[in-house]
């Protein structure tokens, strides 16, 4: 194994500050989930007060994860994030398997799904960008490969955002920051005006949650289902750790970016949910797959609904921009360690960006986008993605035992209880995902197992 590159040897430019880190965290998390998942929560837990409590609990658990990862990120202030944490705690194979799954499906499939979601919402304003508009239909035996307008626009979004990131981290960060500020500002306006207009619904926030149906029904029955949906909506809070190698003062700015960004997201989610409850009865929310648009229409009319659709489009586009920015930083240190394509280790001499890693990720993402298989494949790795979070959080305990001498500019607040709380939430996700999707979970482990011969090949080929 080649020795890991030091921060000064990597070739990446340290230009990101705490403000950039905070906006990257917000941009990584706030996509389409908060605008859509409200109907799922209303069905699972038909009590407005409990739904708000679940949003708060999800935010606190995500903050526990951010505090935990902040210690790991300041210990290893280089590109790679979870890949580095797993490698240092459990060995190179564990780190490789995370990077393998990320390149193959987790990150690439996630970017494809976000981009197609963005394109679908653009279909409100651009008829070409519609999933119903077939651009290509090619018969292949008994199967027809078809490409919709939404898929074409999604591929163009991925290529465009990648091109921006190619010319330096400042350009990619500026684009991401602009989109994040725009969506946070739009959410702020929606909340402000939503509080000014008279409420259209009266959801009793403080009524008895154990008898919401008036017959002694138990609203807590769907609590676990609702918590899982909420935790997935907070997913992405860890994205900044992948860009630690580009932060000016990671020992200070990384914790601020992770924790500050996650706290902002929690506040936004609580405020938006409160507006939904002012607009719609919780029973009506359960029947609205696009709850944010329905709430906007109820409060402000048809124009309000279209404005919310535009907000969702900008939000989703910002999430795609943030994900493309940070996820491409996983594969460059893998290649530098000799366990991935060696050419991806290169840093562009002028732009100081891992451009080959960036474009390799994009090429595979476009393939997934145009093939239409990203959604099905992504369901297979949900289980293993949560397992990696369990391992990464556990790395705090492992490394405190294995490497007590290693400098820790930041130590997780509330140790060991804060990491334990996050581990408990992750185990909840692992168990429920395995229970709800046993076939997909086993298939995900199969995709992971395909990385074993690839790892053996790269280890044999790597210079000693």
C-alpha positions as CSV (number, residue, x, y, z in Angstrom):
1,X,0.0,0.0,0.0
2,X,1.3,3.5,-0.8
3,X,1.4,5.8,2.1
4,X,-1.7,8.2,2.3
5,X,-0.9,11.7,1.0
6,X,-0.5,14.4,3.6
7,X,-2.7,17.5,3.4
8,X,0.1,19.6,1.8
9,X,1.0,16.9,-0.7
10,X,-2.5,16.2,-2.0
11,X,-2.5,19.2,-4.4
12,X,-6.0,20.3,-3.3
13,X,-6.4,24.0,-2.6
14,X,-7.6,25.0,0.9
15,X,-10.1,27.7,0.2
16,X,-13.3,26.7,2.0
17,X,-14.2,28.5,5.3
18,X,-16.9,28.0,7.9
19,X,-19.5,29.8,5.9
20,X,-18.9,27.6,2.8
21,X,-19.0,24.5,5.0
22,X,-22.3,25.5,6.6
23,X,-23.9,26.1,3.2
24,X,-22.5,22.9,1.8
25,X,-24.1,21.0,4.7
26,X,-27.4,22.8,4.2
27,X,-27.3,22.2,0.5
28,X,-26.4,18.6,0.9
29,X,-29.4,17.9,3.1
30,X,-32.3,20.1,1.8
31,X,-33.4,18.6,-1.4
32,X,-36.9,17.4,-2.1
33,X,-37.6,15.3,1.0
34,X,-39.0,18.0,3.3
35,X,-41.4,19.0,0.4
36,X,-42.7,15.5,-0.1
37,X,-42.4,13.3,3.0
38,X,-45.1,15.2,5.0
39,X,-47.8,12.9,3.6
40,X,-45.9,9.8,4.8
41,X,-45.6,11.2,8.3
42,X,-49.2,12.2,8.4
43,X,-50.3,8.7,7.5
44,X,-47.8,7.1,10.0
45,X,-48.5,9.5,12.9
46,X,-51.8,11.4,12.5
47,X,-50.9,14.0,15.2
48,X,-49.4,17.4,14.4
49,X,-47.6,17.8,17.7
50,X,-46.0,14.4,17.4
51,X,-44.9,15.0,13.8
52,X,-43.1,18.2,14.9
53,X,-41.5,16.3,17.8
54,X,-40.2,13.6,15.4
55,X,-38.7,16.3,13.1
56,X,-36.9,17.7,16.2
57,X,-35.8,14.3,17.3
58,X,-34.4,13.6,13.8
59,X,-32.5,16.9,13.9
60,X,-31.0,16.1,17.3
61,X,-29.9,12.7,16.2
62,X,-28.3,14.2,13.0
63,X,-26.6,16.7,15.2
64,X,-25.2,13.8,17.3
65,X,-23.8,12.4,14.0
66,X,-22.4,15.7,13.0
67,X,-20.7,16.2,16.4
68,X,-19.2,12.6,16.1
69,X,-18.0,13.0,12.5
70,X,-16.5,16.4,13.4
71,X,-13.9,14.7,15.7
72,X,-13.0,12.2,12.9
73,X,-12.8,14.9,10.3
74,X,-10.5,17.1,12.3
75,X,-8.3,14.0,13.0
76,X,-8.0,13.4,9.3
77,X,-8.4,16.8,7.6
78,X,-8.0,15.4,4.1
79,X,-10.3,14.5,1.2
80,X,-12.1,11.2,1.6
81,X,-14.4,11.5,4.7
82,X,-16.0,8.2,5.6
83,X,-13.5,6.4,3.4
84,X,-10.7,7.6,5.6
85,X,-12.5,7.0,8.9
86,X,-13.3,3.4,8.0
87,X,-9.8,2.8,6.6
88,X,-8.0,4.1,9.7
89,X,-10.3,2.3,12.1
90,X,-10.8,-1.1,10.5
91,X,-8.2,-1.4,7.7
92,X,-8.0,-0.6,4.0
93,X,-10.7,-3.2,2.9
94,X,-13.4,-1.5,4.9
95,X,-12.6,1.9,3.4
96,X,-12.4,0.4,-0.1
97,X,-15.8,-1.2,0.1
98,X,-17.4,2.1,1.1
99,X,-15.7,3.8,-1.8
100,X,-16.7,1.0,-4.2
101,X,-20.3,1.1,-3.1
102,X,-20.3,4.9,-3.3
103,X,-18.9,5.0,-6.9
104,X,-21.1,2.2,-8.1
105,X,-24.4,3.2,-6.6
106,X,-24.6,5.2,-3.3
107,X,-23.3,8.6,-4.6
108,X,-23.8,8.1,-8.4
109,X,-27.3,6.7,-8.0
110,X,-28.1,9.4,-5.5
111,X,-27.0,12.2,-7.9
112,X,-29.0,10.5,-10.7
113,X,-32.1,10.4,-8.5
114,X,-31.8,14.0,-7.4
115,X,-31.2,15.2,-10.9
116,X,-34.1,13.3,-12.4
117,X,-36.3,14.7,-9.5
118,X,-35.1,18.2,-10.4
119,X,-35.9,17.6,-14.1
120,X,-39.4,16.4,-13.2
121,X,-40.2,19.6,-11.3
122,X,-38.8,21.6,-14.2
123,X,-41.5,19.9,-16.3
124,X,-43.9,22.3,-14.6
125,X,-42.3,25.1,-16.5
126,X,-40.6,23.3,-19.5
127,X,-42.8,20.8,-21.2
128,X,-39.8,19.0,-22.7
129,X,-38.6,18.1,-19.2
130,X,-41.3,15.6,-18.5
131,X,-41.1,11.9,-17.6
132,X,-44.0,11.2,-20.0
133,X,-42.2,12.7,-23.0
134,X,-40.3,9.9,-24.7
135,X,-37.2,11.1,-26.6
136,X,-35.7,7.7,-27.6
137,X,-37.3,4.3,-27.7
138,X,-35.1,1.5,-28.9
139,X,-36.3,-2.1,-29.0
140,X,-33.8,-4.6,-27.6
141,X,-35.2,-8.1,-28.1
142,X,-38.1,-8.4,-25.8
143,X,-37.3,-5.2,-23.9
144,X,-37.5,-1.5,-25.0
145,X,-35.0,1.0,-23.8
146,X,-36.6,4.4,-23.6
147,X,-35.3,7.8,-22.5
148,X,-37.6,10.5,-21.4
149,X,-37.2,14.2,-21.6
150,X,-36.7,14.3,-17.8
151,X,-33.8,11.9,-18.1
152,X,-32.1,14.0,-20.9
153,X,-32.5,17.2,-18.8
154,X,-31.2,15.3,-15.7
155,X,-28.1,14.2,-17.6
156,X,-27.6,17.8,-18.8
157,X,-27.8,19.0,-15.2
158,X,-25.2,16.6,-14.1
159,X,-22.8,17.5,-16.9
160,X,-23.4,21.2,-16.4
161,X,-22.7,21.1,-12.7
162,X,-19.6,18.9,-13.2
163,X,-18.3,21.4,-15.8
164,X,-18.6,24.2,-13.2
165,X,-16.7,22.1,-10.6
166,X,-14.0,21.3,-13.1
167,X,-12.6,24.8,-13.1
168,X,-11.9,25.0,-9.4
169,X,-13.5,24.5,-6.0
170,X,-14.3,28.2,-5.7
171,X,-16.6,28.1,-8.8
172,X,-18.3,24.9,-7.7
173,X,-18.7,26.2,-4.2
174,X,-20.0,29.6,-5.4
175,X,-22.6,27.9,-7.5
176,X,-23.7,25.6,-4.6
177,X,-23.7,28.6,-2.2
178,X,-25.8,30.7,-4.5
179,X,-28.4,27.9,-4.9
180,X,-28.4,27.2,-1.2
181,X,-28.9,30.9,-0.2
182,X,-31.7,31.1,-2.8
183,X,-33.5,28.2,-1.4
184,X,-33.1,29.1,2.2
185,X,-34.3,32.7,1.3
186,X,-37.3,31.3,-0.5
187,X,-38.1,29.0,2.4
188,X,-37.8,32.0,4.7
189,X,-40.3,33.9,2.6
190,X,-42.7,31.0,2.5
191,X,-42.5,30.7,6.3
192,X,-42.9,34.5,6.8
193,X,-45.9,34.9,4.5
194,X,-47.3,31.6,5.8
195,X,-47.4,33.0,9.3
196,X,-48.9,36.3,8.2
197,X,-51.9,34.9,6.3
198,X,-54.8,33.4,8.4
199,X,-54.4,29.7,9.1
200,X,-56.5,27.5,6.8
201,X,-56.5,24.5,9.2
202,X,-56.6,24.0,13.0
203,X,-54.4,21.1,13.9
204,X,-54.3,20.7,17.7
205,X,-50.6,20.5,18.4
206,X,-51.1,19.7,22.1
207,X,-54.0,17.3,22.0
208,X,-53.8,13.8,23.5
209,X,-51.6,11.8,21.1
210,X,-52.9,8.5,22.5
211,X,-56.5,9.1,21.3
212,X,-56.2,11.0,18.0
213,X,-59.0,9.0,16.4
214,X,-61.3,9.7,19.3
215,X,-61.6,6.0,20.2
216,X,-58.5,5.4,22.2
217,X,-56.3,4.8,19.1
218,X,-52.5,5.0,19.7
219,X,-50.7,7.5,17.5
220,X,-47.4,6.1,18.6
221,X,-47.9,3.0,16.5
222,X,-46.3,4.5,13.5
223,X,-43.6,6.3,15.3
224,X,-40.8,4.0,14.1
225,X,-41.9,4.3,10.4
226,X,-42.1,8.1,10.7
227,X,-38.6,8.4,12.4
228,X,-37.1,6.4,9.5
229,X,-38.6,8.7,6.9
230,X,-37.3,11.7,8.9
231,X,-33.8,10.4,9.3
232,X,-33.5,9.8,5.6
233,X,-34.7,13.3,4.9
234,X,-31.8,14.6,7.0
235,X,-29.4,12.4,5.1
236,X,-26.4,14.3,3.7
237,X,-25.3,16.2,6.8
238,X,-21.9,14.4,6.7
239,X,-21.1,15.6,3.2
240,X,-18.6,18.3,4.3
241,X,-16.2,15.6,5.7
242,X,-15.4,14.6,2.2
243,X,-14.1,18.1,1.4
244,X,-12.0,18.5,4.6
245,X,-8.9,18.6,2.5
246,X,-10.1,21.9,0.9
247,X,-10.9,23.7,4.2
248,X,-8.6,26.5,5.3
249,X,-8.9,25.8,9.0
250,X,-10.5,22.3,9.3
251,X,-9.8,22.1,13.0
252,X,-12.3,25.0,13.5
253,X,-14.4,25.3,10.3
254,X,-15.3,21.7,9.9
255,X,-17.1,21.3,13.2
256,X,-18.8,24.7,12.7
257,X,-19.9,23.8,9.2
258,X,-21.2,20.4,10.2
259,X,-23.0,21.4,13.4
260,X,-24.1,24.9,12.2
261,X,-25.5,23.5,8.9
262,X,-27.4,20.7,10.6
263,X,-28.9,23.1,13.1
264,X,-30.1,25.3,10.3
265,X,-31.6,22.4,8.5
266,X,-33.4,21.3,11.7
267,X,-34.9,24.8,12.1
268,X,-36.0,25.0,8.5
269,X,-37.7,21.6,8.7
270,X,-39.6,22.5,11.9
271,X,-40.7,25.9,10.4
272,X,-41.9,24.4,7.1
273,X,-43.8,21.6,8.9
274,X,-45.5,24.2,11.0
275,X,-46.6,26.1,7.9
276,X,-48.0,22.8,6.4
277,X,-50.1,22.4,9.6
278,X,-51.4,26.0,9.2
279,X,-52.4,25.2,5.7
280,X,-53.8,21.7,5.7
281,X,-55.6,19.4,8.2
282,X,-53.4,16.5,9.0
283,X,-56.0,14.1,7.5
284,X,-55.7,16.0,4.2
285,X,-51.9,16.0,4.3
286,X,-52.0,12.2,4.3
287,X,-53.6,12.2,0.8
288,X,-51.2,14.8,-0.7
289,X,-48.0,13.3,-2.2
290,X,-46.7,16.9,-2.9
291,X,-47.6,18.4,0.4
292,X,-45.6,21.6,0.0
293,X,-47.4,22.5,-3.2
294,X,-50.7,21.7,-1.7
295,X,-49.9,23.9,1.3
296,X,-48.8,26.7,-0.9
297,X,-52.0,26.5,-2.9
298,X,-54.1,26.4,0.2
299,X,-52.4,29.5,1.6
300,X,-51.8,31.6,-1.4
301,X,-53.8,30.1,-4.3
302,X,-52.6,28.6,-7.6
303,X,-49.7,31.1,-7.9
304,X,-48.5,30.0,-4.5
305,X,-48.5,26.4,-5.5
306,X,-46.4,27.2,-8.6
307,X,-44.0,29.3,-6.6
308,X,-43.5,26.3,-4.2
309,X,-42.9,24.1,-7.2
310,X,-40.1,26.5,-8.3
311,X,-38.7,26.4,-4.8
312,X,-38.5,22.6,-4.9
313,X,-36.7,22.8,-8.3
314,X,-34.1,25.2,-6.9
315,X,-33.7,23.2,-3.7
316,X,-33.2,19.9,-5.6
317,X,-30.7,21.6,-8.0
318,X,-28.7,22.9,-5.1
319,X,-28.7,19.4,-3.5
320,X,-27.3,18.0,-6.7
321,X,-24.7,20.7,-6.9
322,X,-23.5,20.0,-3.3
323,X,-23.5,16.2,-3.8
324,X,-21.4,16.4,-7.0
325,X,-19.0,18.8,-5.3
326,X,-18.2,16.6,-2.2
327,X,-18.7,13.0,-3.4
328,X,-16.0,13.3,-6.1
329,X,-13.5,13.7,-3.3
330,X,-13.9,10.1,-2.2
331,X,-12.2,8.4,-5.2
332,X,-9.0,10.5,-5.4
333,X,-7.6,9.3,-2.1
334,X,-8.6,5.7,-2.9
335,X,-6.6,5.9,-6.1
336,X,-3.7,7.6,-4.3
337,X,-3.8,4.6,-1.9
338,X,-3.6,2.2,-4.8
339,X,-7.0,0.6,-4.4
340,X,-8.8,2.3,-7.4
341,X,-8.0,3.4,-10.9
342,X,-4.6,5.1,-10.5
343,X,-5.4,7.8,-13.0
344,X,-8.1,9.2,-10.7
345,X,-5.4,10.2,-8.1
346,X,-4.4,13.1,-10.3
347,X,-5.1,16.7,-9.2
348,X,-5.4,19.2,-12.0
349,X,-2.2,21.4,-11.8
350,X,-4.0,24.6,-12.6
351,X,-7.5,24.2,-11.0
352,X,-6.3,22.0,-8.1
353,X,-9.4,19.9,-8.3
354,X,-9.6,16.0,-8.7
355,X,-11.0,16.5,-12.2
356,X,-10.5,12.9,-13.3
357,X,-12.3,11.6,-10.3
358,X,-15.0,14.2,-10.9
359,X,-15.6,13.2,-14.5
360,X,-15.4,9.5,-13.8
361,X,-18.2,9.8,-11.3
362,X,-20.2,11.9,-13.7
363,X,-19.8,9.5,-16.6
364,X,-21.2,6.6,-14.6
365,X,-24.0,8.8,-13.2
366,X,-25.1,9.8,-16.7
367,X,-25.1,6.1,-17.6
368,X,-27.4,5.3,-14.6
369,X,-29.6,8.3,-15.4
370,X,-30.2,7.4,-19.1
371,X,-30.5,3.7,-18.3
372,X,-33.3,4.4,-15.9
373,X,-32.0,1.8,-13.5
374,X,-30.7,4.2,-10.8
375,X,-33.9,4.0,-8.7
376,X,-34.0,0.2,-8.6
377,X,-30.2,-0.2,-8.0
378,X,-30.2,2.5,-5.2
379,X,-32.8,0.5,-3.2
380,X,-30.3,-2.3,-3.1
381,X,-27.6,-0.3,-1.2
382,X,-29.8,1.5,1.3
383,X,-29.0,-1.2,3.8
384,X,-25.2,-1.2,3.3
385,X,-25.2,2.6,3.3
386,X,-26.6,2.6,6.8
387,X,-24.1,-0.2,7.8
388,X,-21.3,2.1,6.8
389,X,-22.6,4.9,9.0
390,X,-22.6,2.4,11.9
391,X,-19.0,1.6,11.2
392,X,-18.0,5.2,10.8
393,X,-19.6,6.3,14.1
394,X,-18.0,3.3,15.8
395,X,-14.7,4.5,14.5
396,X,-14.7,7.2,17.2
397,X,-14.5,4.5,19.9
398,X,-12.0,2.3,17.9
399,X,-9.6,5.2,17.2
400,X,-9.7,6.5,20.8
401,X,-8.5,3.0,21.7
402,X,-6.1,2.4,18.8
403,X,-4.7,5.9,18.4
404,X,-5.0,7.8,21.7
405,X,-1.8,9.7,20.8
406,X,-3.3,11.2,17.6
407,X,-4.0,14.9,17.8
408,X,-7.7,15.7,18.2
409,X,-8.3,19.4,17.6
410,X,-11.9,18.8,18.4
411,X,-13.4,16.2,20.7
412,X,-17.0,15.2,20.3
413,X,-19.1,16.9,22.9
414,X,-21.0,14.6,25.3
415,X,-18.7,11.6,24.7
416,X,-19.6,8.7,24.8
417,X,-23.4,9.4,25.0
418,X,-23.7,11.5,21.9
419,X,-22.0,8.9,19.6
420,X,-24.1,6.2,21.3
421,X,-27.3,8.0,20.6
422,X,-26.3,8.2,16.9
423,X,-25.3,4.6,16.9
424,X,-28.7,3.7,18.4
425,X,-30.5,5.6,15.6
426,X,-28.4,3.9,12.9
427,X,-29.1,0.5,14.3
428,X,-32.8,1.4,14.2
429,X,-32.4,2.2,10.5
430,X,-30.4,-1.0,9.9
431,X,-33.0,-3.2,11.6
432,X,-36.0,-1.6,10.0
433,X,-34.5,-1.6,6.5
434,X,-33.6,-5.2,6.8
435,X,-37.2,-6.0,8.0
436,X,-38.9,-3.8,5.3
437,X,-36.6,-4.8,2.4
438,X,-35.0,-8.1,3.1
439,X,-34.5,-9.0,-0.6
440,X,-33.0,-5.7,-1.5
441,X,-30.8,-5.7,1.6
442,X,-29.3,-9.1,0.7
443,X,-28.9,-7.9,-2.9
444,X,-27.0,-4.8,-1.6
445,X,-24.6,-7.1,0.3
446,X,-24.1,-9.0,-3.0
447,X,-23.2,-5.7,-4.8
448,X,-20.7,-5.1,-1.9
449,X,-19.3,-8.6,-2.3
450,X,-18.5,-7.8,-6.0
451,X,-15.9,-5.4,-4.7
452,X,-13.8,-8.1,-3.1
453,X,-12.2,-9.4,-6.3
454,X,-11.7,-5.8,-7.5
455,X,-10.0,-5.0,-4.2
456,X,-7.7,-8.1,-4.6
457,X,-6.8,-7.0,-8.1
458,X,-5.9,-3.4,-7.1
459,X,-4.0,-4.6,-4.1
460,X,-1.8,-6.9,-6.3
461,X,-1.3,-4.1,-8.8
462,X,-0.5,-1.4,-6.3
463,X,3.2,-0.4,-5.8
464,X,4.5,-1.4,-2.5
